[in-house]
């Protein structure tokens, strides 16, 4: 845990950095490929709509005892109906209804298949024919739910984009957030289609829930980008807009990971229990949509939205100026002596310090004038001086140094100074 905390500190201060903004073409191809694959899955496989959207048959078991109307009986009925092989009853919805009833919902069945299903029910629960009440479920309610869901999603997206544009005073952030949101929804729909789970009102509810989570994480990242890329801050930091945005993503990375883990663990547990142990379609539909959508939301808020934002702002004058400053700084750091002027005949000549014999220095006899007199260099030539710099006079006694192999100034302890 301490190592993870240190990593978070290094990411926040810039000591360690991962490139989430660079290699734009590569990551555009990867993200676009994932979205395209999800769209192809939806087009080729379609969705397995539940009885709420397609219509079906509902069987009401009434007059049961308290020992019969239990969760154990519900699970046993669900498993028996699914294993019966009755066409249209492969994924039944079974739930208790009050203290003395059970509801069973399946697709629309023929009379022969309905009789088979009633025999399966009687084999699990001891009921008479008058205790089983079949009724038809129309698809109008499901169509109404779907229509209102589409209206709700549209209104939500418009309000969210307006809020982002007003809060950040930047319409480009709204566009980037919308593209990331579209990315999350399409991936969730593709995985849902691939899984073959029934599309129920619970699945629609889960899809609506992930919209808020995806935008929430994106807004957090954008808020840090805005803080790092303000005019004064960007000029002082000497970073380009892309570098400042990448720093913001790294600074919020640990927070995004922690938030996603906290959200995905309970959702994953619900998905496992409902799909593997209970087989309850209402729970697994909701959990699958939320699990995939939240995971895609974390990916888009880190990899997709910031990259699109940097791309959209690349042509702004302030961003171009910051880019030029960053490139100049990189050139200076690559060769720190590139800006040192070369020697020319017209370069001004400064007087030598008092006590320094320039002729002796040029002949390679004297290095500098110390407190105890000139220091003589033996067997040296003018070329051995390297850059030709003149060392300043020593401010203390000059003695032999075993560490450096030459005479150099020494420093006495404070207690022995002046003695």
Number of C-alpha atoms within 10 A of each C-alpha: 6 7 8 10 11 11 16 20 15 15 21 19 13 15 10 13 16 13 12 20 23 14 10 16 8 10 16 15 11 12 16 13 12 16 20 16 16 22 19 13 19 19 12 10 13 16 19 17 16 23 23 24 21 17 21 20 20 22 21 18 24 20 17 17 11 10 11 20 22 18 15 12 18 23 16 15 24 23 17 18 25 16 13 13 13 17 15 17 24 17 20 23 23 26 21 18 15 10 15 16 20 24 19 22 24 26 22 20 17 11 9 9 16 20 13 16 22 15 13 17 21 15 12 15 17 10 16 11 9 9 15 20 12 16 12 15 20 16 15 13 14 20 15 12 16 17 11 12 17 13 11 12 14 12 11 15 18 12 12 18 19 14 13 20 16 12 12 15 12 12 15 18 25 24 18 24 29 20 15 25 26 15 24 26 22 20 23 26 21 24 20 24 22 17 12 13 20 21 22 22 20 18 23 17 15 20 27 20 16 24 22 17 20 25 23 15 22 27 20 16 24 24 14 18 23 18 14 21 22 13 13 9 14 20 16 9 13 18 23 22 24 24 22 22 26 25 26 26 28 26 22 21 20 18 15 22 13 11 13 18 14 11 16 18 12 13 20 17 13 18 25 17 14 20 19 11 10 19 20 21 23 19 18 25 25 24 26 26 27 27 25 24 29 27 19 21 31 23 21 25 28 23 22 25 27 27 23 21 21 21 15 14 16 15 10 9 10 16 19 15 14 22 19 15 16 19 15 13 13 13 12 13 11 10 9 10 9 11 8 7 8 7 8 7 6 6 9 8 7 6 7 10 13 8 12 18 16 16 10 14 19 15 12 19 19 19 22 22 19 19 13 10 10 16 16 16 15 9 8 14 13 13 11 10 14 7 7 11 7 14 9 12 17 15 11 14 14 18 12 12 12 8 6 8 8 11 15 15 15 13 12 10 6 7 7 8 8 6 4
